[in-house]
Every structure is written in C-alpha cells, then in structure tokens.
Amino acid sequence: MSRNYKFHNPEGTYFVTFAVVEWIDVFTRNEYKDIILDSLGYCRKEKGMDVENI
C-alpha cells in the first residue's frame, strides 16, 4: 500500500489489502511472522484497530 493513502475518518470502516513480493517467506520464516504479529498487536492496542476473522 502506498504511503500516499491516508485514512481521515476515524469513525469510518476501511478494507486494507496489500501485496508482498516473494511472499512465501512471510509464511515460512519465524522472524517475518513475528514482525507481522507484533505490528498487528501494536495497531490493535495503541491505535484501536479491530481485526476480524472472516
């Protein structure tokens, strides 16, 4: 996702998607998995992000 996109409405609902080049490493290397989980945890705790499992 480009850094040019900004979310201006804190009450709004947004769908975010992204692409990862050579994405298989994200699922096979623990250090990448940990970075993603830590980042999601931070956003949930500090920014109030709601992650739903669909």
Secondary structure, DSSP 8 states (H G I E B T S, - for coil): --TT-----TTS--------TTTHHHHH-HHHHHHHHHHHHHHHHHH-------
